[in-house]
Amino acid sequence: MPTRLPSMLVPPVAFAHRGARAHAPENTLEAFQLALRLGSTGLESDVWLTADGVPVLDHDGLARVKRRRRPIATLTRDQLPAHIPALADLLTACGTGYHLSLDLKDLASGEAVVRVVRDVAPELLPRLWLCHPDWRAVAAMRSFDPDVKLVDSTRLARIKEGPERRAALLAEHGVDALNMHHTDWTGGLTTLLHRFNRYALSWDLQIERLLDAALHMGCDGVMSDWVDRMVDSYVRVFGEPPVPPIRVLPG
């Protein structure tokens, strides 16, 4: 059995990518609720702002309205199809007993997301992960809230200064985590991030051996479309399924 490197988060977060995407239509309330029932301890999605400033959850930022696909940014909340949930809808339907990772597709959405969470479910703020590919832009969001998790989402090949220098910069500027594709991570890199007290998040883990490998190399969060496979991997690696951070039932 391979040696398991320690993670900073114990246990690591089991993020359901776009909800239980392999089990239900992605980014719908049904998918998010199912993901939690199947055992995920985190939800992941993309967030866009509507024309009237409402954060909503969708992948490509396009909505079909009157047989045309239109950018969500050009539509008001009440013009969107019913299957696209607002962030507030998610918090109402799913409660707050999980981690929530959101890819910010519009930098202006960061402040709006924090405002909605603070108004609807402030207890979730320490488990809210805001992700963006420009680490300097996400670092500037620290002023929105002292407790939210800020995430640099990138690829190893794009880190021109090298991972050690990037880890030092993230620590210096208050960015909590580095999120990369599973092919970019090694045990050495997770150990490097942890040396700077930064979290290591890994995505696109769709099969058992990749999930097992990420957990063994000390990743602090893994993201998968397949919640059942992810839970099975936790049982193999840790001897038990992932444990929710707190148990709060939907209101």
Secondary structure, 3 states (H helix, E strand, C coil): CCCCCCCCCCCCEEEEECCCCCCCCCCCHHHHHHHHHHCCCEEEEEEEECCCCCEEECCCCEEEECCEEEEHHHCCHHHCCCCCCEHHHHHHHHCCCCEEEEEECCCCHHHHHHHHHHHHCHHHHHHEEEEECCHHHHHHHHHHCCCCEEEEECCHHHCCCCHHHHHHHHHHHCCCEEEEEHHHCCHHHHHHHHHCCCEEEEECCCCHHHHHHHHHCCCCEEEECCHHHHHHHHHHHHCCCCCCCCCCCCC
